[in-house]
Amino acid sequence: MTYSIDLRKRVLEYIGKGFSVKEAVVVFGVSIRSIMTWGKRKKEGILPPKVREAKPRKIDNILLMKYLEKNPDAYLREIADEFGVTIQAIFYACKRLKITLKKRRLSIGKEMKKKESNISTN
């Protein structure tokens, strides 16, 4: 996470007033390395950080959800083949969308316990 431009300016102004970098570290709670980098950027005239853009996704979320609605029993490898990506890409896309692909059946153990408890009470 990047620090705000306002904080950067306040730190550099604080140092400009004659305080040391070590004092600025204590007052503002930022690292010495960050302050030195900000000072260097200020001299170069590029104080604001580079704007980070969101990574382009390989898989369209809407298309993936539609595909999973039509094919709820599809395996990850089948979905990966459909979208032309790796199995891991599908896994992380589903994780990002909070979609679980586990195929669970009802537990037989629970049903057996219920039947056993009915038998023992009779």
N, C-alpha and C positions, 0 to 999 in steps of 0.2 A: 504494500500500500504506500502510495506517495504522500508526502507532506503537502499541506496546502501552500499556495503561493503567499498567502498572508503571513503564515508562520515563517516562511523563508525570509520574507522582507523584514519582519520584526527581528529575527535573529541577526541578520546582516546589519540592520540599523543599530542594534545593541552593540555589536562589535565595532561599528563605526564611531560610536560615542566614546570609545576608549577602553571598553571592557575586553578582557582576554577571551580567547576561544574556550578555555577550560571553564570560565565563569558562565559563559553562554550554554555550555553543555549541562551544567548543573541547573541553571535557571529554566531552560526550555526543555530539557530532557531528550535531546537529540545527540547523535554520535558526532565525534570530532570529524570523522570521514565525511559525513553528510555536510557539515558546515564548510569544510574545505572545498568540497565539490560545488556547493552553492556559490562560494566566493569566486571560484574559477569561472563558473557559468556567468556570473554577474559581470566579470571583466570582459568576457566574450560577448556579452549582450544577449544571452539566451537563458535568462533565469527561469522562465516557466518550463515545467517538464514537458517532455514529448507526450502528446496525446496518444494514449493506448486505445486501439480499436479492438472490438471484440473479434475473436478468432472466427473465421468463417467455418461453419459446420459442414461436414461432409454429407450428413444425413438430414433431410428436411423433417422436422419434428411432426408436422401435420401428415405428411405422406407415411411416415413410420406408424403413427397412431392409426391411420386408416387401414394400413396393411395388417396391423395386429388385430384390428376389429374384424376384418374379413377372415384372417387366418390365426385364430387364438392358439392353436396347437402347433404352430410352426416352431421348429428348432432354430437356434441362433445361426447355425450354418446356412439354413435355408433362407433366412432373412438376409444374411450377409450376401449370399449369391444374388438375391433379388435386387439389392441396392448396389452391388458391385464394390463392397468394402470388406474389411476384415471382421472376424467374429468379435474381436475386442471392441471395435468401433460400435457395433450393434449393442454390445453389453453396456458400454458406457453411455450410449444414447438412451437406452432404456433406464439406466440408473439415474441419469439426469432428469428424465421425465417421470421418475418414480413409478415405473412399470415393472412388475415382477413377472417372471416367466416360469416360475416353478409350477410343476405339475404334481400337485399333492392329491393324494386320495384320502378318503376318510380312514382314520386309524382303526384297524381291526382290534387292536388291544383295548380300546375304550369300549367297544361293543361287547367284547368278551367279558370285561369286568362287570358291565351292567347285567349280562345274562347270569353270571356267576352269583352276583349279589341277590338276584331274584330267586335263584334256586335255593340259596342258603337260608332265606327268610321263610320259606314255605315249610 
